[in-house]
Amino acid sequence: MKTQEAIQNTKKVINAWMPRKIFYGRIPGISVGITYKGRLVYKAGFGFSDIKNKKKTTSKTPYRIASISKTLTSIAILQLYEKKKLNLDDPLIKHIPWFKAAKGKVKGAENITIRQILTHSGGIFRDGTTAHWSNGKFPNLNEFKKELKKNSLVIENQKHFKYSNYAFSLLGEVIKSASGLSYEDYIRKFIIKPLGLVSTQVDLGDSLETLGYGRVIPGEENNRQIFKQCKANSYIPAAGFISNVEDLARVVGALSLREEAKDTILSRETKKEMLREHWRTVEDDWYGLGVEIYKIKNRKVAAHSGGFPGFASFFSLDLENDIGVITLSNTSAIPLGMINSGILKLIYYFIDKKDEKPSKVKLDKYAGTYQSIDGETILVSLKNFIFSTSPGTNQPSEGVEILIPQSKKVFGVNGTSVFSQVGENVTFRLDKKNNVTGLLWGSYPLKKIEQ
């Protein structure tokens, strides 16, 4: 199946699946975007950015994107590298001499380089010792500097991958030193403005219209925690940004490795260096320069996740086929990364799928939500077949079953799960007006409850 058609099919599945998923999962809101060859080809919001006031999410809804900030900080560092303002193998102390004060279980602050910070191989502690993630009081620069003396060097540099928000925040000071601008001004001038990002903020302003919600506490289903808004201060380069689907689509588009893609913020050669494997994180996953690198269905993907109290974010970019997926939510209590990869896998499922034979049966009336004693099944009408999924899944293409029309009532079951009714038939029930009222799937009767 062609990529454009695969994306169209994926749109239809998301539009049917996501409203039921957030209902069953008690998810406040999710915004979704899909890019193809640098263009935003799908954008949607589901649920609410403010539950009490029933303010609906859209592709313009702003979210804290947390650690996706690291990708933007990495772009800034690489721009300065292209401008010959710094070298990636420069020691940090060349640009921020006060880093010499770093102490810990090991020595060698003078040996830690910019590249090692970009790849999380500097051996620096993850978040320092301040309780900013729980109390919302992120340290200012003076407080941030004092943390260096508190066992900040945990592992000898270049020994292991060790993720560090503190270390990445140091890069903000490197950018300030190398560019002569404040970190915030540099980002606005050389990333936000060139990309035309209209809703991206470097840190929290006076307020954020989207509320960040905590998990549902058993027994208190109607009393979901709302997190206080706070500024990230010295942690802006690692976790401070606020953005939305439409702006992040521009960032993802700017990372495209297509030869015809514009070098808006980085040259293609520098992007290739950014988006290659540098340090292994787990068995089949790597970290590049400010991005994670792994494979999905044998396609190489660059990605980054983000988590902030009350918010989750995730973007992924198929580097070979230039397909991107952006997912943002105003709760951190969901597996947003699995949802994001589930959407990308769904696109791949349709790309890899062989076309079905043309059918004379019009399939739209069979689409909808069906209920059985075991739960709900969502049917989506596509070209020549019906796609089925469940509201609770994070991966709609895993163990998928599709229905192939044999007559107006009887459909054959095809799919990838060996535990399903593959090879059998399902029979739809129609009323006197030829409207679909339900179906019999194996030994399970299902009632149609929603179009």
C-alpha positions in Angstrom: 0.0 0.0 0.0 1.3 3.5 -0.8 2.4 5.7 2.1 -0.3 8.3 1.5 -3.0 5.8 1.6 -1.5 4.1 4.7 -1.6 7.5 6.5 -5.2 8.1 5.4 -6.2 4.7 6.8 -4.3 5.5 10.0 -6.2 8.8 10.4 -9.5 7.0 10.2 -8.4 4.5 12.8 -7.1 7.2 15.2 -10.4 9.1 14.8 -12.4 6.1 15.8 -10.0 4.6 18.4 -8.7 7.6 20.4 -12.1 9.0 21.7 -12.9 5.6 23.2 -9.3 5.1 24.5 -9.3 8.4 26.5 -12.8 7.6 27.8 -11.8 4.2 29.0 -8.4 5.2 30.2 -9.7 8.3 32.0 -7.1 10.4 30.1 -7.8 14.1 30.3 -6.5 15.0 26.8 -4.2 14.0 23.9 -3.1 15.9 20.8 -1.8 13.9 17.8 0.1 14.9 14.7 1.5 13.0 11.7 4.1 14.4 9.4 5.1 13.2 5.9 8.0 14.6 4.0 8.2 17.6 6.3 4.5 18.5 6.1 1.9 18.1 8.8 -0.7 15.8 7.2 -2.8 15.0 10.2 -3.6 16.9 13.3 -6.3 16.3 16.0 -7.1 16.8 19.6 -9.1 14.5 21.9 -10.4 15.2 25.3 -9.9 18.3 27.4 -7.1 20.7 28.3 -9.3 21.8 31.2 -11.7 19.2 32.4 -13.8 21.3 34.7 -14.4 24.0 32.1 -14.6 21.4 29.3 -12.1 23.2 27.1 -11.3 20.8 24.3 -7.8 20.0 23.1 -6.7 20.7 19.5 -3.5 20.6 17.6 -2.8 24.1 18.9 -3.2 23.2 22.6 0.1 24.0 24.4 1.8 21.4 26.6 5.0 21.2 28.6 7.2 19.1 26.3 9.8 18.4 29.1 12.8 16.4 27.8 12.0 17.1 24.1 13.7 20.4 25.2 16.9 18.5 24.9 16.5 18.0 21.2 16.1 21.8 20.8 19.1 22.4 23.0 21.1 20.0 20.9 20.1 21.8 17.7 21.4 25.0 19.2 24.8 23.5 20.2 25.1 22.0 16.7 24.4 25.4 15.1 27.2 26.9 17.2 29.4 24.0 16.0 28.6 24.9 12.4 29.4 28.5 13.1 32.8 27.4 14.6 31.9 29.0 17.9 32.7 25.7 19.6 33.9 22.2 19.0 31.9 19.2 20.2 35.0 17.8 21.8 35.7 21.0 23.7 35.9 20.4 27.5 33.0 22.0 29.3 35.5 24.1 31.3 36.6 25.9 28.2 33.2 27.6 28.0 32.1 27.4 31.7 35.2 27.5 33.8 33.1 27.2 37.0 32.5 23.5 36.1 35.9 22.8 37.6 34.2 22.8 41.0 32.4 19.5 40.2 33.1 16.9 42.8 32.0 13.3 43.4 32.9 9.7 43.6 35.3 10.1 40.7 37.6 12.9 39.5 38.1 14.4 36.0 35.6 17.3 35.6 38.2 18.8 33.2 37.9 15.8 30.9 34.1 16.0 30.3 33.2 17.3 26.9 30.2 18.9 25.1 29.8 15.7 23.1 29.7 13.6 26.2 26.9 15.8 27.6 25.0 15.5 24.4 25.2 11.7 24.5 24.7 11.4 28.3 28.1 9.8 28.7 29.6 12.4 31.1 28.8 10.4 34.2 27.0 13.3 35.9 24.2 12.8 38.4 20.7 12.8 37.0 18.8 15.6 38.7 21.0 17.0 41.5 19.8 17.0 45.1 17.1 19.7 45.0 13.5 18.5 45.2 12.3 20.5 42.2 10.3 17.7 40.6 8.1 17.3 43.6 7.9 20.9 45.0 8.1 22.8 41.7 11.0 25.0 42.9 13.6 24.6 40.2 17.0 26.1 41.2 18.2 29.4 39.9 21.8 29.6 38.4 23.5 30.2 41.8 21.7 27.3 43.4 22.4 25.2 40.3 26.1 25.9 40.5 26.3 24.9 44.2 25.0 21.5 43.3 28.3 20.7 41.5 30.0 20.2 44.8 27.4 17.6 46.0 28.8 14.4 44.5 27.8 15.5 41.0 30.4 13.2 39.3 29.0 9.7 39.8 30.7 7.6 37.0 33.9 8.2 35.1 33.1 9.9 31.8 32.8 7.7 28.7 32.2 4.5 30.7 28.4 4.2 30.6 25.3 5.9 29.3 23.9 7.8 32.2 20.9 10.0 31.5 21.2 13.4 33.1 18.9 16.4 33.2 21.5 18.3 35.2 24.2 17.7 32.7 22.0 18.8 29.7 21.1 22.0 31.6 24.8 22.9 31.7 24.6 23.2 27.9 22.4 26.3 28.3 25.4 28.0 29.9 27.7 26.7 27.1 25.3 28.3 24.5 25.3 31.6 26.5 29.2 31.6 26.6 29.7 30.6 23.0 27.1 32.8 21.4 27.2 36.0 23.6 23.4 35.8 24.0 21.3 34.4 26.8 20.1 30.9 26.2 16.5 32.1 25.8 17.4 34.8 23.3 19.5 32.5 21.3 16.7 29.9 21.0 14.2 32.6 20.0 16.5 34.1 17.3 18.0 31.0 15.8 15.4 28.3 16.2 11.9 29.6 17.1 12.0 32.5 14.5 13.6 30.6 11.5 11.1 27.7 12.0 8.1 30.0 12.4 7.1 28.5 15.7 4.2 30.6 16.9 3.3 28.9 20.2 6.6 27.6 21.5 7.9 29.2 24.8 11.3 28.6 26.3 9.8 28.4 29.8 6.5 29.0 31.5 5.2 32.6 31.1 2.5 34.0 33.4 0.4 30.9 33.1 -0.4 27.9 30.9 -3.9 27.4 29.7 -3.6 23.6 29.7 -3.9 22.0 33.1 -1.6 19.1 34.0 -3.3 16.2 35.7 -2.0 13.4 37.9 -3.2 9.8 38.0 -6.7 8.7 39.0 -6.5 7.7 42.7 -8.6 4.6 43.4 -11.7 5.7 45.4 -11.2 9.3 44.3 -12.1 9.0 40.6 -13.7 12.5 40.5 -10.9 14.2 42.4 -8.0 14.1 40.1 -4.9 16.0 41.2 -4.0 19.2 39.3 -0.3 20.0 39.4 0.9 23.5 40.1 2.5 25.4 37.3 6.1 26.3 37.8 9.2 27.7 35.9 12.0 25.4 35.0 14.7 28.1 35.6 18.2 26.6 35.3 16.6 23.3 33.9 15.1 25.0 30.9 17.6 23.5 28.4 16.7 20.0 29.7 13.0 20.2 30.4 11.6 23.7 30.2 9.9 24.2 26.8 6.2 24.6 26.1 4.9 23.8 22.6 2.1 22.2 20.6 1.6 19.7 17.8 1.8 22.3 15.0 5.1 23.8 16.2 6.7 20.4 16.9 5.7 19.3 13.4 7.9 22.1 12.1 10.8 20.9 14.3 10.4 17.3 13.1 10.2 18.5 9.5 13.4 20.4 9.9 15.2 17.2 11.0 14.3 15.5 7.8 17.3 13.8 6.0 15.6 14.0 2.6 18.1 15.5 0.1 15.6 18.0 -1.1 14.7 19.1 2.4 15.6 22.7 3.3 18.5 23.2 5.7 16.5 25.7 7.7 18.3 25.2 11.0 21.1 22.7 10.4 22.9 21.3 7.4 22.1 17.8 6.2 25.6 16.6 7.2 25.2 17.9 10.7 21.8 16.3 11.0 23.3 13.0 9.9 25.8 13.3 12.8 23.0 14.2 15.2 20.7 11.4 14.1 23.2 8.5 14.1 23.9 6.0 16.9 26.5 7.3 19.5 25.9 5.5 22.7 23.9 2.3 23.4 21.2 2.7 26.0 19.7 -0.8 26.1 20.2 -3.8 23.8 18.7 -2.5 20.6 18.3 1.2 21.5 20.9 4.0 21.2 21.2 7.7 21.9 22.4 10.2 19.3 23.0 13.9 19.9 19.8 14.9 21.8 17.7 12.1 20.3 17.0 8.4 20.9 17.7 6.0 18.0 16.0 2.6 17.6 14.2 0.5 15.0 10.4 -0.2 14.6 9.5 -2.9 12.1 13.0 -2.7 10.7 12.8 1.1 10.1 15.3 3.4 11.8 13.6 5.9 14.0 14.8 9.0 15.8 12.7 10.1 18.8 12.5 11.7 22.2 10.1 11.4 25.1 9.3 14.0 27.8 7.7 13.8 31.2 6.8 16.7 33.5 4.4 16.6 36.5 1.0 16.5 34.7 2.4 16.2 31.2 3.8 13.7 28.7 5.3 14.2 25.3 6.8 12.1 22.5 7.9 12.6 18.9 9.3 10.0 16.5 10.7 10.4 13.0 11.2 7.5 10.6 14.5 8.7 9.1 14.3 6.6 5.9 10.7 7.3 4.9 10.3 10.7 6.6 7.2 9.9 8.5 6.8 11.6 11.9 4.4 11.1 14.8 3.8 13.6 17.6 1.8 12.8 20.7 1.2 15.2 23.6 -0.9 14.7 26.7 -1.8 16.6 29.9 -1.2 13.7 32.1 2.1 11.8 32.7 0.2 8.8 34.0 -0.2 7.0 30.6 2.3 5.1 28.4 2.4 7.8 25.7 5.5 6.4 24.1 3.6 3.1 23.4 0.7 5.1 22.0 3.2 7.0 19.7 4.9 3.8 18.5 1.5 2.2 18.1 0.5 4.9 15.6 3.8 4.5 13.7 3.4 0.7 13.7 -0.2 1.2 12.4 1.2 3.2 9.4 3.7 0.5 8.8 1.0 -2.2 9.0 -0.9 -0.5 6.2 2.2 0.1 4.1 3.2 -3.5 4.3 -0.3 -4.9 3.8 -1.4 -6.3 0.5 -4.4 -4.7 -1.1 -7.7 -6.6 -0.8 -9.8 -7.5 -3.8 -12.3 -4.8 -4.7 -15.7 -5.2 -3.0 -19.2 -4.2 -4.2 -20.4 -4.0 -0.6 -20.5 -0.4 0.7 -18.7 -0.7 4.1 -19.4 2.6 5.9 -22.6 1.5 7.6 -20.7 -1.3 9.4 -18.3 1.1 11.1 -18.8 1.9 14.7 -18.4 0.6 18.3 -19.8 -2.8 19.2 -20.3 -4.1 22.7 -20.1 -7.7 24.0 -20.1 -9.3 27.4 -16.3 -9.0 27.3 -16.1 -5.3 26.3 -16.0 -3.2 23.2 -14.8 -3.6 19.6 -14.2 -0.7 17.2 -14.8 -1.4 13.5 -13.3 1.1 11.0 -14.4 0.9 7.4 -11.5 1.2 4.9 -11.1 0.5 1.2 -12.4 -3.1 0.6 -12.1 -4.2 4.3 -13.0 -3.4 7.8 -10.3 -2.9 10.5 -11.0 -3.9 14.1 -9.4 -2.8 17.3 -10.2 -2.3 21.0 -10.5 0.9 23.0 -7.9 -0.1 25.6 -5.0 -1.0 23.3 -1.9 1.1 22.8 -0.9 -0.8 19.7 -3.9 -1.1 17.3 -2.0 -3.1 14.7 -0.8 -5.8 17.2 -2.8 -9.0 16.8 -5.1 -7.2 14.3 -8.2 -8.8 12.8 -9.7 -7.5 9.6 -13.1 -8.4 8.1 -13.4 -9.1 4.3 -16.9 -8.8 2.9 -18.3 -12.0 1.3 -21.9 -10.7 1.2 -23.9 -7.9 2.8 -24.1 -9.9 6.0 -21.2 -12.3 6.0 -17.6 -11.3 6.4 -14.5 -13.4 6.6 -11.9 -12.9 9.4 -8.3 -12.4 8.5 -5.5 -11.3 10.8 -2.2 -11.9 12.6 -3.4 -13.4 15.9 -3.3 -17.2 16.1 -5.7 -17.0 19.0 -8.5 -15.3 17.1 -11.2 -16.5 14.7 -9.0 -16.3 11.6 -10.5 -18.2 8.7 -14.0 -18.1 10.2 -16.9 -15.8 9.4 -18.7 -13.1 11.3 -22.4 -12.3 10.5 -23.8 -8.9 10.8 -27.4 -8.3 11.9 -29.5 -5.9 10.0 -32.9 -4.4 10.8 -35.9 -4.0 8.4 -34.4 -0.7 7.2 -31.1 -2.4 6.4 -29.3 -0.6 9.3 -26.6 -2.6 11.2 -27.7 -3.4 14.7 -25.0 -5.9 15.7 -23.0 -9.0 14.7 -22.2 -12.5 15.7 -18.4 -13.0 16.0 -17.6 -16.6 16.7 -19.8 -17.5 19.7 -20.0 -13.8 20.8 -23.0 -11.6 20.0 -22.1 -7.9 19.8 -24.5 -5.0 19.9 -23.8 -1.8 17.9 -23.8 1.1 20.4 -22.2 3.9 18.5 -21.8 4.9 14.8 
